Every structure is written in structure tokens, then in C-alpha cells.
Amino acid sequence: MDAGDSIDSSDDTQPRIVRPGSAGRGGRAAILIWSGTAEPREPRRPPELWELRGAIEIGRDPKLLPGATRAHLPGPAVSRHHARIVRTRSGGYLLQDLGSLNGTSVDGVRVRGARALGSGSVIAVANHVLVFRIADGDELEAVRTELEVPFGPTPTLSPALARQRRELRRLARSPLDLLLAGETGVGKEVYAEALHAASGRKGPFEAINCAALPDNLLESELYGYARGAHSTATHDKPGLIERAAGGTLFLDEIGEMAPATQAKLLRFLQTRSFTPLGATQALHLDVRVLAATNRALGPETPLRADLVARFGSNPIPIPPLRDRIEDVGPLAAHFMRDRRRAFSAEAYQALYLYSWPGNVRELETVVSMSSVLAGDGAIDLRRLPAVFRRALEARQREDATAWGRRPPRATPTPAELTRLLEQHAGDVATVARTLGRQRTLVWRWLRKNGVDPRPFRVTRDS
């Protein structure tokens, strides 16, 4: 399929990407990503992406205006004409609520009128959650590939991560040893397994956590030993390297490996040979080594510089979940498996507003535990850890106090007035209410500073 083609299948099992092709391969475009819904349905709704043209009309039966993209969201909780995303004359993007019954929120804050969007903004439309992103043509193509053939158990909806996964697909077929870097819980072993599965190697995938064993046992597990090598060696024991012959060995938390053990590993990577403890002959084996660390590389890193260089100097970063928040919905659905529990709209939104310090592993635990606690009912905020409720409340407090209901200064600066006009689509009355001032006074400030609200206005018919 060509890059400019549109996917808009009526088959609910297939991903859909509505793309007019305006981003091109090098340009950038605004996209809206449907990440998930608090109310699961059968068959499961596939992910969907819409690229902004003149505007994006969102609703159960959105009115398709000239030059606009139609974002259809099903369900009685969604108004027929629910919301709209438009581009302002200054180059920013605004979300307007069109008087919807159940409301629209951006980053946990209810939209009254209009609100500015940034890349990564979380948009709740009734019980649906969408994410607004700025992406380029390469990233959109990578997302399309991910939706068709995921690199791993679930596809990513993150444009940046999708492009990185495309690079991993290419590296998978090479014999190169690779080092993955990322915070605890991001799924480094899952990526290592995906690399092995895509490599075409016929041997097995063997993994070990280098932080879980003392150095002497770690070497024994890696290299094995011959009969009689020590008092308990009553028979030959092949190590993980030998067992991974023709396949892949994954060394998790390689940064915890002792310097002497690192030196021995470096020797194996250079020669592909080693001698088991107590043996007299070296073994030469075809084993690809993948490693992972949660430590930042630098002068203080415990990893030897020559060992890092053997993996290519620059480790492949796996981004934390908070940087790819659009993946929360697909991952939560994956961890639900057959339980298919519904969330309350508020609880589902809270999943997207949490920072996920424990990353994907924490998400799996939270979803599994809350699903059990909910029994046969929906998962509401009471079934989630208290930190999720606090995260949602904190977002709401931040917005309420960002400008207070008072001006940040006695007289706002032109930049502050411009920001407020963009946020509220040029509605001077709403700006005045936000500042806690009379509309006539705000108009006086605008005229004095030469700030014209008209470029920020977007009419219902535009």
C-alpha cells in the first residue's frame, strides 16, 4: 500500500488509519490517536488514527465540514457533535467542546469553550480516550506497520516508538550483539524476545538476570563446568551459552555484573569461544548476545567502556510508559485478557494521567489486581490504588490555580494575553472570567498592548 493510501475498513478486526498524506515523508502533521475506551465491546475496536486537515470533527455522528476529518466515536455517552480540533492562525491547535452532554477534558481538566493542545495531550471524550500528537511521515508509516504486524505481543500507537521498533526489525536480522537501555519495568526482555523471534535464528532463547546471582554462580550458569571441576560436579553441566547455541542469549541487568566477569564476557564476544570450568578444550559456538541495563551510561557507569563499545557504544533506548501514554489502552486491554472488565470513565482517564514510575510491569499489576477486586462490576477509582485518584485531582488543582481566578500579575503581559486568547479561541469573555476581571478591562489591556483576538477565533462554520 502506498504512503498516501487511507485505511478505513468496515471490518472491526482491522486497524484503520485515515491519512490524506499531507505529512509527506519529511513533513510533520497533527494526528489524533484513539487509544481505548472505558467500555469494552465485542468485537474489540481496533486502534484508529486521524490526521488533521482543516479540522477534526469528533462525535457519534459528527458533521463533516469542508476540509475536515471525521472522527467517529460510537456509544450513547458520545454526543452527535461532541468536539472539534482546529489549527489557529498562529500555528497552534485548539480543542473545542461543542456543547456535549458528557463533556470533554484535556489532561484531566474539563474543557469549557476551548483549550490549547500540545503533543501528548490526553483527551477524554465521554468514555473514550484519545491522544494528540505531532508526527512526521516516517513515524506514521511506522505506526501503520506496527498495526499490521506488531513487533512484540501488542502494537505501539506511539509514533516515535513505532519508528524505533522499525529500526529494531532491521537490526533483528543481523548478527549484531545489542544493548538495550531503559527504566525498570519497560519490557526490555520482551523486546529481546521480539528481536530473537524476528531474527530467523533456529536456536533457543535463553535469559538470565545478572543481578540475581553472585559472581561465582553467574559464571557457572553462563559457562557451565565439566565433571570433577569441583566437589559437587558429579556430571558435566552445559552453561546458558552452550544451551543457546544457534540462538540468542539475553543478559538482563548486565550493569550488575562484576568487572572480572565482564572481562570474560568481552573475550567471548570477541572470539565466540570459551572453556567451561574444569574442561580442557574450548567450545566455539554461534550465539547472539543481547543485553539490557537500567543504568545510565557515563563516567560513573559500572559497565566497562570496551564492553559497551562491543555492543555498539550507543545502547538502544526503550522509552518509559509515560512518554508513550497512548499505549496504556492497548496494554491494559492485553493484560485484561479474557476478563474484559469495564472501567468507569473517570478511572480509565486516571490510568492515562498517572506517571507510571514502574512502567509496563506496574500497569500489568494494577490492571490485574483492580480487575480481581472489581469482581463482576466495573473498575472505578475505588478499585485503583489511591495514587491514581490523587493524580487526577492534582491535574484539576493545577489548572484551577495556574491563573487562579486572579491575574498572574496586576496587569498581564502581552505574551500572557496571547496565551489565554489561544487557549480560549479568542473568546475575550472567557479570558476575563479566567483572570477574574471585567471584560471591559481586558479589552482595554488588549488595545493597549496591540493584541488582536480575531486571529485566534474559530467559528462553528469554519
N, C-alpha and C positions, 0 to 999 in steps of 0.2 A: 504494500500500500504506500502511496506517495505521501510525502510530508504534509501536503495541503489537504489530504482527504479528511472527511468527517466521519466519525463512527457514531451512529445514532440508531442502534439496533432495537427492534421491539422485543428481542429475546432477553428476558430478565436475567439470564445467566452470563451475559457477555458484558464486558466493560464498555463504557461509552465515553468518547471524548468529542465534544463539539468544538471544532477548531477551524476558523476561517483561514488560517495560515498567515495572519498579519505579523506574527512574531518573526517569521523567517528563521534561518539558521543562526544568524548572528544577532538579530534584534531582540528586544525584550518586550514582554506583554504582561498584562494583568490577567490572572486566572482565578477562578473560583472553584474550590475543590469540595465536593460533597464527601465528607469523611464518615458519617454514620448517623443513625437515628436511635433515640431512646426506646422506640417501639419497633422491635424486630418484626419482620414479616416473612412469610414464605411465598415464593422462593426468595432467598436473600437478595436484597437490592445490590446491584453491582456498583462499584465506585464510578463517579462521574466528574468530569472537569469541563468547565465552560471558560472560553476565552473572551475577554471583554472587547467588544467592538465599540459601538456608540454608547451602549449601556447594557446592563444585565437586568432583566426583569425577573423577579423571583415570586413564585406563588403557586397555588394549587391549579390555577388557570390564568397564568399571567398574560396580560395584554401585550402582544408582540408589536412594539412600536418600530417604526422605520430605523434601521441601523442597530437594532438591539438584539441581544442573545436571549433566548427563552430558557430559564432555569426552572423546570417543573419539579415541584416537591409535593408528593401525594400526602393524603391524610386529612381528616376533618379539622385538625388543630391548625392547619395552614390556611390562611385567608387566600381568596382567589387572587387578589393583587396585594401581595404581602409587603414586599420591599423592592428596592432598586439600588443598583450600584452605578454611579456615573463618574466620569472624569471631569474635573474642574478645569477652568481655563488656565489656572496656574500649574497644571500638571499633576495635581494630587487626585485622590479618589475618595468619594463620599458614599456612605450607605444611608439611604433614606427609608424610613419606615413609612408605608403608605396607609397609615391608619389601621393596621392589622388588629385583629381581635385579641390574639395571644402574644403579641409583641415580638420585638426583635432586640437582640442585645449584641454588643461588641465587647469582647474581652470581659464579659460578666456584668456590663453596665447597660441598663435599658436605654434604648435609643428613643429619644423624643425629638422628632424632627429629622435631624441628620447627624452623622458622626464620621469623622475622618478615619480612613483605613491605612494601615501600613502592612508591609509584607509579614505574614504570620498572624494577622488579626484573626481571632476566633469569633465566628458569627453564629449565634443561635437563632434559628428561625423556628419558633414553636418548639417541636421536639426534635428537630434536625440540627446538626452541627456542620458548618462549613468553614473552610479556612481560605483566606485571601492571600495570594502570593504574587510576587513579581518573578517571572521566569523567562528564560530565553528559549529559542527554538530547539537547541540541543537538549535542554532539560525536558521539554515537552515530548520530544521523540523518545527520550529515555523512559519517561513515565509510561508512554504507550507500550513500549517493550515490556516494562515491568507488569503492566496489567494483563498482557497477553501471556507472558511466560515469566513468572516471578523468580527472582534469584533468591531462593530460600522458601520457607514454609508459607509466607504471606508476602504479597506485593507491597512495595512502599509507594505512598502517594506524594512523598516529598520530592520536588523536582531536583534539588541538589543531591540528595541521597540516591535518587534514581540514576543520575549521571555517574555517580561514583560506582554504583553497582554495575553499570555497563562496563566501566573500566575493569572491575573485578572479573567480569565474564571473560574479557580478553586475556587477562593475566592467568585465569584458571587453566587454560590450555597450554600454558608454558611450563617448563620445568623449574622455574624460578622459586627459590625459597622466599617467603614473605613474612613480614612482621606487621601484625595488626595492633593498633593502639586505641584505647577507649576506656571510659569510666567503667567501674564495676557494674555489671548487670546490663550492658548494652547489647549483649549477644555475640561476643567475639567467637565463641565456639560454634555458634550457629552459622556464622559467616565462614569459618574454617570448614565446616561440613559441606556448605554450599560450594566452596571452592573445590573441594575434593570431588563432589558429585558431578561438577561441570568439567573436571579435568580430563576425564576419559581414562584415568588410571584404573587398572584392573584389581590392584591390591586393596587391602582393607584400610579403614580409617582408624587410627589408634590415637588416644588422647591421654594426657597426664597433666595434673595440676602441680607445677613445680613448687608451689608454696605449701603443699600438703604433706611433704615428706622431708625428713632430714637428709643432708647431703649424701651420706653413705648409702641410704636406701634408694635415693633418687638415681644414683649411678647404677645400682644393682638393677633397678627397674628398667632403665634405659638400655643398658648394655648386656645384661644377663651375666651368667657365670657358668663355668664348667664344673663338672663333678669333682669334688675334692678341693674346690677353691677355698672353702672354709669349713668349719666344723659341722655346719648344718647343710652343706651342699652335698646331698646324697645322690643327686642326679643333675644332669645338665638343665639349665633354665634359660630359654631364649628371652632376650630383653624386648622391649617395645619396638626398638629399631628393627630388629630381626623379624618380629611379627608383622611389622608394617611394610615388609619388602614388596616392592611393586606398587605401593600405595602411598599413604600420607601419614606423617607423624605430627600431631599438634601438641605444642608445648605451651600450656597456659601459664600465665604469670611468670614468664621467663625472667623478669626482673628480680625475682626472689632467689634465683639460682646463684650459688656461691661462685666467686671468681674462678676457682680451680675447676669447677665443673663446667663453667662457661668456656674455659680454655680447651677442655677436652671436646666439648661440643663443636667449637670452632674447627678443631682438627678434623672431626668427622665431616663437617660441611665442606671442607676444602678437598678431602680425599675420598669421601664416601666409603671409608673403611674404618674399622675399629677392632679391637681384640677384647673379647669377653674376659672377665676376671678369671684367672686360673687357666685360660686357654693358651695354646702355643701358636695358633695360626689366626691371622687377621681375616675378617669377613669383609667382602666387598659387596655392597648392596645398593640397589636403586630405590632410594627412599626420598620423597619430597618432604621438607620440613616447613611447617607453618608454626609461627609463634605469636604470642599475644602478651601485652603488658598494659597495666593501668597506670603506669608511672610516666610522667612527663620526661622526655629525653633532654638532656642538657649536661652541663659540667658536673652536676651532683648526681646524675643517674648511676645506679649500681650496675648498669649494663656496660660491658666492655665496648669501647668505641670500635674495635676491629670486628667484634661480633655483630654490632649494629650495621656496620658497613657491609658485612657479608649478606645482610638481608636487604641491602639497597639504600642504606643511610636514612632515607625518609620513610618512616612507618606509614601504613595506610590507616588514616583515622576513621573510626566508626563513631558518628555523631551521637550525642546523648538524645534521649527521647524528647526533652524539652525543646530541642532545635528542629524536631520533625513532628510537631504536635499533631499534624494531620494523620499520622499513623496510629493514633490512640484508638480510633474507631475500629479499623480493620483488625488491630491486635486484640482489642477487647472481645470482638466477635470470635476471633480464633480461639482465645482462651476459654470462652463460654462453651465451645464445642457443642454438645447436644443439649445443653441446659436451656439456651435461648431465653434467658430471663430479660424482661423489660426493665428499664430504668425509669425513674421519674425524670422529667425534663431537666430539673434543677440538678439532680445527682449526676446525670450524664454530662451536663455542661461543666460540672465541677471537675470531672476527670481531665478536661482539656485545660483548665486553669491552674492545675497543680504543677509544680516544678519537677516532679519525679526524680528526686536525688538517687533513688535505687534503680531508675531506668526501667527497661522492659521486664526485668525479673520482678521488680516491685509491682508493676502493673498486673502481671500474672497472678501474684499472690493476692492483691487487693480484689481483683475480679473473682477469683476462685472463692475466696473467703466470704465476700459480700453475697455471692450467689447462693452459698450454703445458708448463710444467715437469713436471707430473704425467704427461704422456703419456697412456697408456691406463689408468692406475691412479687411485686415489682421491687427493684432495688432503689430505695430512696436515700436521702442524706443520712438518715439514722443508721443505715447499714454500712456506710462507708466510715473509715477512720475519721476522727474529729478534725484532723488536719485539713481534710477536704472542705469541710464547712467553713473553716477559718480562712482558707484560700479564697473561697467565693466571697465571703464577707469582706475580706481585705481589698479585693478589687473594687467592690462597691464603695467602700470607705475612701479609697484613693481618689476615685472620680468625684465623690461628693466634696472632698476637701482640696482638690487640685487647684480650683479657683475659689473654693469656699462658697459662699454666696456673696462674697465680697471681692473687690478687685485685688489683684496681687500687689498693686501699688495704688496710691491715691488717684493717679491718672495712668491708665495702661499705655504702654509704648506702642508705636505703630506695628511692631512685629507681633505683639500680643493681640492687638485688634485684628490683624490679618489672620492669625492662627484661629481665633474664635470665629471669624467670618467663614473661614474654610470649613471648620468643624460643623458649623450650623448652616451651611449652604446659603450664606449671605443674608440670613434672617436676622435683622437688627433687633427685633423684639426679643428673640430668644437669646441673643448675645447680652442684651440688657438684663434679662432675668438671671442669666448665669453670673453676671457681675454684681447683681443686686442693686442696679442703678436704674434711673428713669431712662426711657427710650430717648427722650429729647436730649439728655446729657450725652448719651452715647453718640447720637447723630452729631452733636457739637464736636466731640473728640474726633470723629471720622473726618469731618470737614476740615478741622484744624490741622490734622496730620496728612490730609490728601489721600485718605484711604477710601476707595470706591467699593461698596459692597456688590455692585452689579455683576462683576466678573465671576463672583462665587455663587450666584444664583442659578438654580436649575429648576425649570418649570415642569409641571406634570406632563406637558405635551412635548417636551424636548427629548 
